[in-house]
C-alpha cells in the first residue's frame, strides 16, 4: 500500500457495522456491570463465615488431633482435652486478628 491509499482510507465515512458493534458492546458491558453488582458478596457475610469457620474448625481440628495422639500414646482423654482447648484458643486468636483488620489496622500487628 502506498501513502495515497492510507489517506483515502482515513477519509472514508464510518462503517455502520462498526457503529452497531460498538453499541452492542456497550450494552453488553452495562449488563455485565449490573450482574456484577447483583452477585457481589456482602463483606459482613464473608467475615461471619470466617468467624464461624474458625470457631468450629479450630476446636474440631484440635480435638481430632488430640484424639489421634491419645490413641497413639494411650493417654485418653488428656491430650484430646488439651488439643481441644488449644484449638479453641487458636480460633479465638484468628477471630481477634479478623476483628483488628476489620477496624482498619494492618494484619500482623501485635498478635
Phi and psi in degrees as a GROMACS rama.xvg file:
@    title "Ramachandran Plot"
@    xaxis  label "Phi"
@    yaxis  label "Psi"
@TYPE xy
-102.545  174.871  UNK-2
-66.8799  -30.3264  UNK-3
-64.7146  -38.5538  UNK-4
-65.6112  -38.4841  UNK-5
-66.1417  -41.9786  UNK-6
-64.3686  -35.9194  UNK-7
-68.4107  -38.2461  UNK-8
-64.3483  -36.0861  UNK-9
-69.1536  -25.1815  UNK-10
-88.3367  -7.15271  UNK-11
-68.6121  149.481  UNK-12
-69.3438  155.494  UNK-13
-62.7298  142.458  UNK-14
-78.7926  134.285  UNK-15
-66.0608  -29.6232  UNK-16
-66.659  -38.5135  UNK-17
-67.8541  -40.639  UNK-18
-63.9919  -40.5968  UNK-19
-63.9003  -40.7031  UNK-20
-64.6653  -40.6525  UNK-21
-62.019  -41.9705  UNK-22
-64.3437  -44.6618  UNK-23
-64.5617  -37.8722  UNK-24
-64.845  -41.6613  UNK-25
-62.3113  -43.0037  UNK-26
-63.6173  -41.374  UNK-27
-64.8162  -39.8438  UNK-28
-66.3564  -38.1173  UNK-29
-64.7475  -41.8412  UNK-30
-62.3945  -41.1851  UNK-31
-63.4107  -40.0134  UNK-32
-64.8723  -39.6071  UNK-33
-66.3021  -40.6059  UNK-34
-65.5091  -38.0777  UNK-35
-64.9  -36.0718  UNK-36
-67.0185  -38.224  UNK-37
-69.6712  -36.8713  UNK-38
-93.8598  6.07763  UNK-39
-66.5871  133.775  UNK-40
-82.2438  136.158  UNK-41
-68.3084  126.35  UNK-42
-60.8066  -32.7673  UNK-43
-66.6381  -36.9404  UNK-44
-66.2943  -38.1872  UNK-45
-63.3254  -43.6978  UNK-46
-64.948  -39.8217  UNK-47
-61.0956  -42.3718  UNK-48
-65.205  -38.131  UNK-49
-63.8616  -44.1725  UNK-50
-62.0944  -46.2659  UNK-51
-62.5729  -40.8874  UNK-52
-62.3213  -41.7824  UNK-53
-69.0702  -39.041  UNK-54
-68.1552  -30.53  UNK-55
-90.7632  -44.0855  UNK-56
-68.2992  -38.826  UNK-57
-61.5377  -58.3397  UNK-58
-64.5688  -36.6327  UNK-59
-65.1333  -46.3875  UNK-60
-63.6393  -43.8144  UNK-61
-64.0388  -41.3268  UNK-62
-64.5527  -42.2301  UNK-63
-66.1922  -40.28  UNK-64
-64.9267  -42.2369  UNK-65
-64.4781  -39.0889  UNK-66
-63.367  -41.813  UNK-67
-64.1988  -42.4112  UNK-68
-68.003  -35.2403  UNK-69
-62.7619  -43.3771  UNK-70
-65.7665  -33.8189  UNK-71
-71.4917  -43.8021  UNK-72
-99.8534  -9.05317  UNK-73
70.6531  38.6985  UNK-74
-113.355  28.5257  UNK-75
-52.4853  140.17  UNK-76
-99.8167  13.8447  UNK-77
-65.6708  -49.0258  UNK-78
-67.1703  -31.1117  UNK-79
-62.6939  -46.3096  UNK-80
-65.3362  -43.4401  UNK-81
-61.8409  -47.2837  UNK-82
-69.5729  -31.9785  UNK-83
-62.6042  -47.4945  UNK-84
-68.9887  -35.199  UNK-85
-64.9826  -41.5059  UNK-86
-63.6199  -39.2127  UNK-87
-63.7347  -41.6007  UNK-88
-63.2653  -40.5581  UNK-89
-65.4681  -39.2842  UNK-90
-63.1735  -44.0383  UNK-91
-65.2671  -39.1913  UNK-92
-62.4785  -41.4911  UNK-93
-65.6016  -37.9431  UNK-94
-66.2532  -39.4582  UNK-95
-63.9926  -35.9342  UNK-96
-65.6316  -40.6482  UNK-97
-63.9035  -42.6371  UNK-98
-64.1517  -37.4499  UNK-99
-67.4577  -41.4229  UNK-100
-72.1934  -27.7469  UNK-101
-69.0934  -24.1482  UNK-102
-85.8197  4.36197  UNK-103
98.2965  2.00328  UNK-104
-88.0593  144.374  UNK-105
-68.4418  146.483  UNK-106
-68.7111  152.352  UNK-107
93.3292  -4.59088  UNK-108
-84.3655  134.093  UNK-109
83.6545  -92.5819  UNK-110
